[in-house]
């Protein structure tokens, strides 16, 4: 009896192993011809507060994937062939918890080879715990706060330069203008910032530069406000009560629109006005009309950057999406996806450790990003220059800094009505 | 002195806005004893309808209430007949959840129709300002304040001077006694709910003159409306107006000494304090003073 039971158990085990042998290589390994496809996944805010920008990210990722697939896919050395990319995108509804869960699903159910990141610091911060937990390479173009990269996560990379760096870029520009006598010295700044890690980085950058160059700057008001606020009039009254000659705000798009409208209604005027990375967006001009004139912004990208790669991207984008404007929300995710594919090519495989290692040492020179160079620091975040733009009447936007990429000169101080 | 005056005027203008967005909530609670969690969704839809008429048909947003008020009055009546009436006699949590569900549906409809893009109305009036004793004021804020004050006056007149208004008050005080007196309580419910929804949509239409908005619009304002209604006393329009003034003064003067990021904290601290110390709100305090 015992023997027959043992035989039965052995037979069952053998059957189970045989089944495993048939079922296991759902995706072929290096010993074979390689996988049929490279699976890349992302969760994006396609609905909810950030859905407008999420739409840009989806379009950009799809463009980058289409482009590489039109060429046959990603060249993987170990298989001696190109393998097409399959992109899985889920909607996280602009909710950090949903976003995190969807990345978990991408890792556990969809068995992705790599992640592309979502948009907005809050969501990126939530989702990046998943690539760290599963050790899956993750590249994003939507989270700039330094806090994301200061957690020691080894597989997380970001092509957005930090908000502190944004503040430094604006300061570099301001110093040039001070040297030309176009802005007062010291510049008395009323600094208001959204109460997020994004805003904290902005004020940290300005504070650091003020400490470093007290002859150039003086902070006369330093105040946080709640994200997605509705009534900024009490805050703006505080600004009005100061003798500031620069209004330095760090805000998301909807707060920028609300605050700038109330700024104008309160009759405020400063020699220099900025909302950090916000300024030239079409949505803001549609909402505010001429009230956006003479606002300065430091952005990660601008379609006017005089560079052949940018012009090529502009053409590609206009052809693929004639109705979606070329804003940085389009360029950065496109470059994010391209960076991941280049890293896979350099790794020669989709092995997660090798791709992570390739990302760590990547050095791409022909990019559309200001400065044209993608390379990650030890913490996984990229350091790149920002372009400073100014909105001018007639819907014009000019790049005023850096000089190498400028397309016009700054109108400063901001004219009063 | 100038700063204090500017803060005071700004607070009063904000009070007009706060009161306008809370009247609908107070009326519906006063009569039906239902907390309208869909208020934020209706505010948002009122803003969208105003924007859509301006964007597609170039209708001046100041004229939009001519369409918004009757349209949402009808919507309110339909919503009451189809959904709210069925749960009104059940535990309060049921109507709360039902209207929360309605809010989510309205929000998702807005996403489907208008996407999540930030919308806003831009007309010369919205940008216009004037100076009063050296203080710059925005015409749209003054307009919203005046509209809020007029709404309060019209509501008070309607509730005290008309037969129907008196019937609404009777139902809000004691529905069974009103029924025994021959009042058609179900009809009062439907009309009161319709008026409440129309008032919220009207507030949304006014808010679109001040703020950009998207499908999530109204969330933060809804919380503020709850504070105001609790402050004022859950079923009194005059109390709501006083609640709005109290909250906006607390915010405006509080923020002169506190960080702007604590603006919402002021509302919620007031809410907690009032709930503990004066659970019947300002209206309750006035009533007890009258009795004394």
Interface residues (C-beta under 8 A of the other chain):
Chain A: X47 X48 X49 X50 X51 X52 X54 X55 X94 X192 X195 X223 X224 X225 X226 X228 X229 X230 X231 X232 X233 X234 X235 X237 X238 X240 X241 X253 X254 X257 X258 X261 X262 X264 X265 X266 X267 X283 X286 X287 X288 X289 X291
Chain B: X3 X6 X7 X10 X14 X108 X111 X115 X116 X117 X118 X119 X120 X122 X126 X127 X129 X131 X136 X138 X140 X141 X210 X211 X212 X214 X216 X220 X221 X251 X252 X255 X256 X259 X260 X261 X263 X264
